[in-house]
């Protein structure tokens, strides 16, 4: 599939072969640890254990091999991986290698094959555990406090709650002068531009492309309720993954779990849960899961049906680090590269809400970049300590 509307020269693709780099740590440390956690989370049998061991060995010492001919998506991955098979995992593009690792992990535990483990989410215990923490309970109690605040305070708190994801409590720091910006600075903040696309009473059509489940999806749902309740949106389409992906990425079952979590709460959070449940039943909130969401490709390569879908939106909001990498391209762009140019391929207006957890970033001014490097070296790119809101109005 040919890429569309790629402006200017391409930057180098990010790979995992540089010792000490963030991508290498993901493949060399995070992936093996995840395999061990998945083994311990379920009473898998010898067949699954052997397949997980083989995947571990392949990642550490082997080369990338194609899916077996019996896999339902064998031909698709054969096309996507024709330049990668036979190479070391560390030599392949980082985005591609991560995506294929999760596809092979699901294969190893029998997620796609007929049998007792078909359709069983290997990451579900981790997602559900997040909703049972004391921090998650406190975040729901904060909804009561926030409901008493002026609308402008609610706007900012709920937007920042969605932005910061599993640090959603930061979104509810509602006291003026609380030090929010100092504690969690935004490297780019186009919040005003985003709200200008969503005026009260405008009843916009908002697409929100979700990132993680659990404690990140809950603040996303709180924001969606806020948009619908105050007619900033007349319809919201929530895009999730069609199958488990990148450990905690949200699938439809996670949306239902979070709605039940809200409805089981007390006070204002329960009211949110009831409103969203009703919104799903009457079509104001729709959940979609397109196969391209799990493709190892940038959004510039999205298929025509998905492009037409996104084109219906007043604005598409993409959440999280992985969606950002796919939006601008997982390459070593200079941070001052134009966000508008890197997203010109995307149909209509687009916004990114992202906590920085990988090397890719664009759309910064030179002074901001220089100050970040002087204060943090390059750690600001990957540590989850900084975030951004970026908007391109279509």
N, C-alpha and C positions, 0 to 999 in steps of 0.2 A: 504494500500500500504506500503510495507516494505521499510525502509530507507536503503540506500546503503553506504557502505564504510565509516562508522562512526568510526574514529580512537580514541582510548583512552577512558577513562571514561567520561560520560556525566556530565556537570555542571547542577545545579538546573535550572529548567524552570522558566522564569520570569512571575510572576503573579502581580495582582493589589491590593492585600489585605493588603500591608504594609502601615499604615498611614504615610502621608508625602512623599511617594515615587512618582517618576515621573509617573510610570504607573497608579497609583491611581488618580493622577491629571488629566490624560487624560480621564479616564472613568467618574470621578466624576465632572469634570469642563468643559473640552473641548467638550465632547459629548453632554451634555445638552445645551451648548451654540450653538453648531452647529444645533441642532434640532430647536432652536428658530430662527436662521438665515435662515434656509431653509423654515420655515413657512412664514417668512416675504418676502422671495424672489419671491414667486409665489402666485397667487390668488387661492390656493387650496380650494377645497370644504370641507363640513363637514366630509365626509368620510376620507379624507386624514388628516384633523386636528385631528380627533378622533384616527386614527392610530398612528400619531406622539405623541399624548398625552400618548397613551398606551406604546409606546416604551420608552418615557421619564420616566414613572412610573416604568417600568420593570427595567431599568438601575439603578434607584435610590433606589428602595425598593424591587424589585421582583427577580425572578429567571429566568434563561435562558430557553426559551421554543422553541420547534422545529417549523420549518415552517409548514404551513398548507399543507394538503395532495394534494391540487391543485397546489402547486408551481411546476414550471417546473424542479427545481433542488432539490425537496424534498428528494429523496432517497440519493442523493449525500451528502447533508448536514446532513441527518440522520446518515450516516456512519461517517462523520467527527466529529459529535457532540455527539456520543453515550456516551462518558464519561463526557460531559459537561452539557447536559440538566438536569434541576432540581437543578443545583448549582447556587450560586450567581455569577453574572458577575465578581465580584472582585476575585473570587477563580479560575476562568478559566485561562489558559495560556493567557498572555497579547496579543500575536499575534493573537490567535484564537478569543479572545473576540473583539478585534478591527475589525477584518475581518467580523465577524458575525454581529456586530453592523451596518456596512455599508450595508451588505446584507439586514438586517431588515429595514434600513432606506429607501432603494430603494423600498422594498415591501410596506412600509407605504405610499409612494407618488404615487404608481401605476405605477412604471417604467416598470415592467414586464407584467402587466395584460392588456388585451385588454381594450381600452378606450382612452379618450382624453389625458391622461398623459403618455401613453405608449411611452417609448423611449425618454422622455424629461429629460435631464440631470439636476438634481436639483442643481448642483454646477456650471453650466455654467455661471451665472452672475458673480460669484466670479472670475472665470478664465478670462473672457473677460475684467473685470475691470482692471486686472493687465496690460493688453496690452494697456490701454488708459492712463496710468500715464505719468507724465513728466519724471520719471526715465526711463521708457521703451523707450521713444523717445530719450533720451540722449544716452542710450546704443546703439541704432541704428546709431546715429551720430558718435559714437566712432568707428564704423566699417570703416568709411572713414579715420580716423587717423591711425588706425591699418594697413590699406592696404598699407601705405607708409613705414612701418617698415620692417626690415630684416626678413627673413623667420623664424629664430630661435626665434625672439621676438613674431612673430605671433603664432608659435607653443605653446609657454608657455602661452601667453595671452588667447588663445582660449581654451586650456585645463583647465586653471584655471577658465575661465568664465563658462564652463560647470560644473566644480567641485562645485563652490560656488552657482550655481543655481540662486535664486532670488536676490542674491547680485552680479549679473553678471558684474556690473560695476567694481568690483575688478579685474576681468579678463582682463580689458583693462588698467590697470595701467602700462603703457608700458615704463615709464622712468626708466632707470637703477638706482638702489639705492633709489627707491621710498618708501621703508619701507614696501613693501607688506608682506614679511615673518614675520616681527615684528607685523604688525597689524592683520594678519590672519595666524597664524602659522599652519603648517601641522604637525600633530603628527607622520605621516609616509609619506614618499615621494618616491614612486617607479616610478616617471615619466620617468626616463631614461630607465628603463626596459620596460615600455609601448612603448616608441618611438622605441626601438630596435626591437619590433615586427612589427612595421609599417614603414619600411624604404621608402624613396621616390622612386617611380618607382616600388615598390614591389607589388602594386595592391592587397593588402590583402583583405580578406573577413572579414568585421567587423560587429559584431552584437552589437547593443547598446540597452540595456533594459532601457527604459525611466522611469523617476520618475514623476515629476510634469509637468503640462501644463504651459501656460502663460509665465512669464518671465524666467522660468527655461528651458522650451522647446526651446525657441528662441536661447540661446547660445549653446544648444545641436545641433540644426540645423546648426548654424554657424560652429561648429566643424566638423560636417559631411561634409559640403561643402568644408571645408579646406582639409579634408582627400581625398575626391574625386578629387578635383581640382589639387592637387599636387601628385596624384597617390600613396599616402600612402595606399589608399583603392581603389580597383576596383569595389567593391560592398559593400553596407551597408544595413543591415537589421535592421529596427527600430521596436523593440517590444513595444507595448503599451497595455493598458488594454482593454478587450473586452466590458466593461461597466463601468460607473462612480464608483469611488472607492477612499477611503481616501481623500475626499474633492477635491483635485486638481490633482490627478493622471491623466496622459494624456491618452486620447482615440483618435481614428482616427480623429474624428471631430476637436479635438484640434490641431492635426498636420496640418490639412487644414487651420484652423484659423490662425495659426502662419505663414504658408507659404503666405497666403494672406496679413498678417500684414507686412511681409518682402517685398513683391512685391509692396505694397502701399507706402513704404518708399521712400526716395530719396538716390541717390548716390550708394555707394558700397553695402549697405544693400539690395537695390532693385535688384542689380545684383545677389546677393546671392539667393534671392527669385526666380528669373528667372532660375538660374542654377539648383536649387533643384527641381523646378517644372518640368523642362526638365528631370532631373535624375529619377523622379518618373515615368514619361511617358515612358522612355526607359528601365526601370528596374534596373538601377544602384542603386537606392534607393527604397527599398521595405518596406512596413508597414505590420506588422503581429500582431495579437491579439489572443493569446492562452488562453483558459479558465483557465489554471493553474495559470495565472497571478493574478487571484482573489481568489486563494485557500488559506486557513489559514494554510499553510504547508510550511516547508523549502524546498529549492531547492533540498536537498538530496532525497526528495520524488517525484521528478518530473516524469511524465509519460514517457514511452519509446519514443513516437513520438517527444516530446520536447527535450529529451536527444539527439536523432539523429540529430535534427535540430541544436542545439548548437554545436554539434561535427563538423559541417561543417565549423565553423568559425575559422579564424586564431586566433582571440581573441574575447571574449565576454566581453563587458564593461557594468557593472551594475551600474546604477546611483542611488544615494540617500540612505536614511536611511532605508526605508522599505526593499528594495532589499538587503541591507547589512545584515539586521536581518535574512532574509530568506536564504541568502547565507551561513552564518557561524552558524546559529542556534540561536534562541532568548532565550539565556540562560546566566547565570551569569558566563561567562568565566573569568578566570584571564586575564587581558589585555596582559600579556606576552605569552598567548597561541599562538601557531604557526598559522599564516594565511594560510600557505601552507597546513598544516594538516587539518584545518577546511574547506578548499575548495577542498580537494582531491577528493571528490565525483563528482565535476563538470567536465563535459567533455571538454577537451582541455584547452587552456590558458584562464585565467579569470582575469579581473581587476575590482576594486571597486573604484568609485569616489563618495565620501560621505562627506557631512557636518554632524557632530555629533549632533544628536537630540534625542538620546535614550541611554540607559545604556550600550548596547552591544558594545564591542570593543575587538579586538584581534590583534596580530601582532606587539605589541609595545615592545621596549626594556625596561629593568628595569629602567634605568636612566631616560628615557623619562617619564615613568609613575610616578616615584617619583617626578620629577620636576613639573609635571602637578598637582599632588595632593598637593604638598607644596604650589603652587601658587594659586590654585583655589578650593581646596577641591575636591568634586566630580562634581561640576557644569560644568566642561569642557566636560563631557560626553553628556550633554543634552541641552546646551544653544545655539547651533548653532554657537559658536564662534571659533570652531576648526574643522579641516577637515583632510582628509587623501586620499592618492592615494596608493593603494596596488595592487600588481600584483603577480600572480603565473603563470609562464610559463609552459604550459603542455608538 
